[in-house]
Amino acid sequence: MTTTHFAHAYEKGIDSQPRKTSVVASLVRDRYVADAVVILENTPRRAAKAVRKAIESANANLLNNSKVSIDPKTVRISRISVTAGTRMRRYVPASRGRALPYEKVSSNIFVEVAGEEKVKKENK
C-alpha cells in the first residue's frame, strides 16, 4: 500500500501580470514535475522562469522535508494557481509639468505537488 504525500511552495511578488503568468501555469497543470520542467525550459515566455522556480521549490520541499522517502518519478503537480499580487503606484512625467499615474502589477504563484512513497522491497 502506497500513501500520497503533499508539499507546496508559494512565490510572491513576481514582476509579471497574473493573466500572462496563468497562461504559462496552465501549460504544466496536472503533469509530472520532470515533464513540466522540460516544457518550461522550452517556453519562450518571461513568466516561465518564475513558474519553473516555484515548481522546483515545491519539489525540493517534498523530497527533502518529508519524513519518508519519496519516489522522484511519481511526483506530480496537484495544484497550481496564479493570483494577483501587490500593485505599486508609479508616475511617468508628461508634458506641461504633469504626472500620469500607472500601476506596476505583480503576481503570486502557488504550487502543490504530490508524490508516492517508495515501495520497500521485503527480504525473504
Backbone bond lengths (Angstrom), bond angles and torsions (degrees), N, CA, C in turn:
res aa  C-N    CA-C-N  psi(-1)  N-CA   C-N-CA  omega(-1)  CA-C   N-CA-C  phi
1 M - - - 1.440 - - 1.532 109.07 -
2 T 1.332 115.82 126.81 1.458 119.87 179.12 1.525 109.49 -107.84
3 T 1.313 115.22 143.41 1.453 120.20 178.18 1.525 109.70 -111.97
4 T 1.296 115.15 151.00 1.457 121.27 -179.19 1.522 109.42 -97.93
5 H 1.329 115.65 135.12 1.457 122.01 177.97 1.518 108.93 -118.35
6 F 1.325 115.39 147.42 1.458 121.29 -175.96 1.523 110.80 -121.23
7 A 1.342 115.32 151.67 1.463 122.53 171.57 1.520 107.41 -150.61
8 H 1.331 116.29 156.97 1.454 118.65 -178.43 1.528 111.19 -139.25
9 A 1.323 114.90 164.93 1.461 122.62 174.81 1.521 107.68 -141.77
10 Y 1.320 115.29 150.36 1.455 121.42 -176.13 1.526 107.76 -133.67
11 E 1.327 117.35 112.53 1.468 122.57 177.04 1.516 107.86 -98.41
12 K 1.320 116.45 124.90 1.459 120.20 -177.41 1.524 110.44 -115.37
13 G 1.326 115.54 149.59 1.456 121.28 172.95 1.513 114.80 72.73
14 I 1.319 118.24 35.18 1.466 121.70 178.14 1.523 108.02 -73.65
15 D 1.323 117.60 129.68 1.470 121.65 -176.99 1.519 111.13 -80.13
16 S 1.298 115.99 63.06 1.450 122.61 177.30 1.520 107.56 -151.59
17 Q 1.311 116.28 149.68 1.452 118.70 -178.31 1.527 110.45 -72.41
18 P 1.337 117.67 144.38 1.464 120.33 -176.94 1.524 113.52 -60.21
19 R 1.304 116.84 -33.20 1.463 120.04 -179.30 1.530 110.95 -65.98
20 K 1.322 116.76 -40.15 1.459 120.54 179.75 1.529 110.98 -74.31
21 T 1.325 116.52 -35.82 1.458 120.42 -179.65 1.528 111.36 -70.99
22 S 1.328 117.54 -34.71 1.459 119.77 -179.11 1.526 111.75 -71.16
23 V 1.331 118.02 -24.73 1.467 120.73 173.97 1.526 109.65 -63.99
24 V 1.335 116.44 -42.64 1.464 120.88 178.98 1.524 110.34 -69.28
25 A 1.333 117.51 -39.34 1.465 120.73 -179.09 1.523 111.79 -65.64
26 S 1.324 117.21 -32.08 1.457 119.82 -179.65 1.532 112.46 -71.64
27 L 1.339 116.78 -17.47 1.471 119.63 176.55 1.521 112.28 -66.71
28 V 1.334 116.67 -31.42 1.469 120.39 -172.25 1.524 112.89 -113.31
29 R 1.305 117.93 7.91 1.472 120.87 -178.88 1.536 110.03 -63.96
30 D 1.329 117.06 134.08 1.476 125.46 178.84 1.528 113.32 61.76
31 R 1.322 116.96 38.12 1.473 121.21 176.83 1.524 109.29 -118.61
32 Y 1.344 114.94 166.05 1.454 119.75 172.03 1.524 109.13 -69.72
33 V 1.330 116.54 150.41 1.460 120.84 -175.56 1.525 111.07 -64.17
34 A 1.319 117.50 -40.24 1.463 120.27 -179.83 1.528 111.23 -62.10
35 D 1.335 116.89 -41.27 1.470 120.73 177.74 1.522 111.15 -67.70
36 A 1.321 116.67 -39.33 1.460 120.93 -178.15 1.524 111.46 -64.95
37 V 1.324 117.10 -39.02 1.469 120.34 179.60 1.525 110.62 -65.42
38 V 1.324 117.35 -40.46 1.471 120.68 178.18 1.529 110.70 -64.96
39 I 1.327 116.92 -41.60 1.464 120.73 179.07 1.525 110.46 -62.76
40 L 1.334 116.75 -44.47 1.461 120.23 -176.74 1.524 112.71 -71.93
41 E 1.332 117.64 -29.12 1.465 119.42 176.11 1.523 111.48 -66.64
42 N 1.323 117.33 -26.12 1.456 121.45 -178.59 1.529 113.11 -104.71
43 T 1.321 117.35 12.00 1.460 121.54 178.06 1.527 109.26 -94.19
44 P 1.331 118.28 121.80 1.467 120.04 -175.97 1.529 113.42 -85.41
45 R 1.290 117.34 49.51 1.462 122.16 177.58 1.521 108.80 -120.53
46 R 1.321 115.71 147.72 1.461 120.11 -178.40 1.528 111.82 -66.20
47 A 1.317 117.31 -34.22 1.458 121.46 -177.51 1.526 112.63 -73.56
48 A 1.333 118.01 -13.28 1.470 120.75 -177.30 1.525 111.37 -63.61
49 K 1.327 116.98 -34.64 1.464 120.53 -179.57 1.531 111.08 -66.10
50 A 1.331 117.03 -41.36 1.462 120.97 -179.99 1.525 111.45 -69.26
51 V 1.322 117.58 -39.66 1.464 120.92 179.04 1.526 110.09 -66.58
52 R 1.339 116.81 -40.88 1.470 120.51 178.47 1.528 110.70 -63.58
53 K 1.323 116.77 -40.23 1.456 120.69 179.30 1.527 111.17 -63.25
54 A 1.329 117.51 -40.03 1.467 121.17 178.87 1.524 111.00 -66.87
55 I 1.335 116.63 -40.34 1.468 120.57 179.63 1.525 110.64 -66.01
56 E 1.332 116.66 -43.70 1.469 119.50 179.44 1.521 111.42 -66.09
57 S 1.323 117.55 -32.99 1.455 120.81 177.51 1.529 111.18 -67.52
58 A 1.324 116.95 -43.36 1.470 120.17 178.13 1.527 110.81 -65.59
59 N 1.326 116.54 -37.69 1.465 121.13 177.92 1.531 110.30 -63.75
60 A 1.323 117.35 -44.07 1.462 120.99 178.84 1.522 111.04 -65.50
61 N 1.335 117.13 -37.07 1.465 119.79 176.93 1.523 111.41 -62.25
62 L 1.323 116.77 -39.42 1.466 120.05 179.92 1.520 111.18 -68.96
63 L 1.327 117.13 -45.59 1.458 120.25 -174.98 1.520 112.27 -72.98
64 N 1.330 118.61 -33.09 1.463 120.95 -173.89 1.521 114.35 -96.81
65 N 1.330 118.27 -29.42 1.455 120.14 -172.06 1.525 114.49 -100.25
66 S 1.323 118.34 -7.44 1.463 118.56 179.94 1.530 109.60 -82.25
67 K 1.308 115.15 151.25 1.470 121.25 -176.36 1.527 112.52 -73.56
68 V 1.334 116.56 -25.05 1.458 121.26 -179.44 1.520 109.04 -107.62
69 S 1.327 116.22 165.63 1.461 119.34 178.74 1.532 109.54 -84.73
70 I 1.325 115.11 132.79 1.462 122.84 -176.86 1.517 108.63 -106.10
71 D 1.321 116.54 138.62 1.459 121.37 175.69 1.532 108.61 -77.20
72 P 1.347 119.19 116.75 1.469 121.04 -176.07 1.524 114.02 -63.93
73 K 1.334 117.20 -21.63 1.469 119.85 -179.14 1.523 112.40 -74.86
74 T 1.330 117.45 -18.33 1.462 120.63 -175.76 1.520 113.42 -98.77
75 V 1.331 117.62 4.00 1.461 120.56 -175.42 1.531 109.60 -77.95
76 R 1.340 115.54 121.59 1.477 123.06 -179.33 1.523 109.85 -119.54
77 I 1.329 115.13 158.29 1.460 120.84 172.66 1.525 106.64 -85.69
78 S 1.313 117.12 110.55 1.462 119.68 -178.66 1.523 111.56 -86.90
79 R 1.333 117.56 -37.18 1.468 121.19 177.02 1.513 109.42 -142.78
80 I 1.327 116.35 139.43 1.462 121.32 171.39 1.521 106.71 -145.07
81 S 1.324 115.78 128.37 1.455 119.55 -179.30 1.518 109.73 -141.89
82 V 1.323 114.81 148.93 1.461 122.21 179.28 1.524 107.50 -120.77
83 T 1.327 116.35 126.24 1.458 121.36 178.43 1.525 109.10 -122.92
84 A 1.319 115.55 165.05 1.464 120.73 179.53 1.525 110.15 -73.76
85 G 1.305 115.74 135.64 1.456 121.26 177.29 1.518 110.54 -96.03
86 T 1.317 115.84 -155.80 1.457 120.10 -179.53 1.527 110.18 -74.47
87 R 1.324 114.52 153.28 1.463 120.87 177.04 1.522 107.39 -115.07
88 M 1.315 115.31 125.90 1.464 119.56 178.35 1.524 108.75 -99.61
89 R 1.313 116.09 127.79 1.464 120.20 178.84 1.522 109.08 -85.67
90 R 1.332 114.87 127.53 1.464 121.92 179.71 1.516 108.62 -130.54
91 Y 1.320 115.46 168.94 1.461 120.94 179.96 1.518 109.39 -133.10
92 V 1.330 115.56 143.90 1.450 121.74 176.43 1.530 107.31 -116.43
93 P 1.339 118.13 135.88 1.465 119.07 -179.29 1.524 111.54 -68.81
94 A 1.331 115.14 142.38 1.457 121.73 179.19 1.534 108.29 -127.94
95 S 1.291 114.94 178.50 1.463 119.40 -177.13 1.530 111.96 -68.57
96 R 1.290 116.62 159.01 1.467 125.63 178.64 1.522 112.63 61.07
97 G 1.309 117.56 31.50 1.458 121.55 174.97 1.515 115.10 75.01
98 R 1.315 117.45 14.09 1.462 119.89 -179.61 1.525 110.67 -85.51
99 A 1.322 115.75 167.49 1.466 122.93 174.28 1.522 107.97 -132.23
100 L 1.331 116.74 124.46 1.464 121.01 -178.91 1.526 109.08 -100.45
101 P 1.329 117.46 127.42 1.466 119.76 -178.29 1.530 112.02 -80.58
102 Y 1.345 114.68 150.02 1.458 121.76 169.43 1.521 107.43 -150.29
103 E 1.328 116.48 165.65 1.462 120.98 -178.14 1.514 110.45 -118.92
104 K 1.329 115.48 134.51 1.462 120.59 171.87 1.530 106.88 -90.55
105 V 1.306 116.71 117.92 1.460 121.92 -174.18 1.529 109.12 -96.49
106 S 1.322 116.77 140.75 1.461 121.47 175.24 1.528 109.21 -126.31
107 S 1.328 116.21 169.15 1.457 120.33 -179.64 1.523 110.46 -135.02
108 N 1.324 114.70 158.92 1.456 123.22 176.54 1.528 107.92 -117.07
109 I 1.336 116.21 137.30 1.461 121.51 -178.42 1.528 108.43 -117.38
110 F 1.326 116.56 125.63 1.464 122.52 176.20 1.524 108.54 -113.44
111 V 1.335 116.34 126.33 1.470 121.43 179.99 1.525 108.41 -127.77
112 E 1.332 116.06 130.83 1.460 121.47 173.82 1.524 108.08 -122.99
113 V 1.324 115.92 128.52 1.464 120.94 179.69 1.518 109.29 -115.07
114 A 1.325 115.14 153.52 1.462 121.97 179.28 1.521 108.66 -129.76
115 G 1.326 116.31 139.22 1.454 120.92 179.68 1.514 111.26 -140.82
116 E 1.315 114.15 154.42 1.466 120.68 179.74 1.530 110.08 -91.91
117 E 1.313 114.77 150.56 1.453 121.50 177.65 1.522 109.42 -72.57
118 K 1.343 116.95 145.42 1.461 120.20 177.55 1.521 109.75 -67.84
119 V 1.320 115.50 137.78 1.459 120.66 179.15 1.526 107.63 -84.03
120 K 1.321 115.60 124.57 1.468 120.68 -179.35 1.515 108.83 -86.31
121 K 1.312 115.34 131.75 1.470 120.08 178.57 1.528 108.61 -80.21
122 E 1.325 115.28 131.32 1.463 120.29 -179.26 1.519 109.90 -89.44
123 N 1.315 115.94 136.28 1.469 121.85 176.26 1.520 109.47 -85.09
124 K 1.326 114.56 137.07 1.468 118.58 179.94 1.499 112.14 -99.36
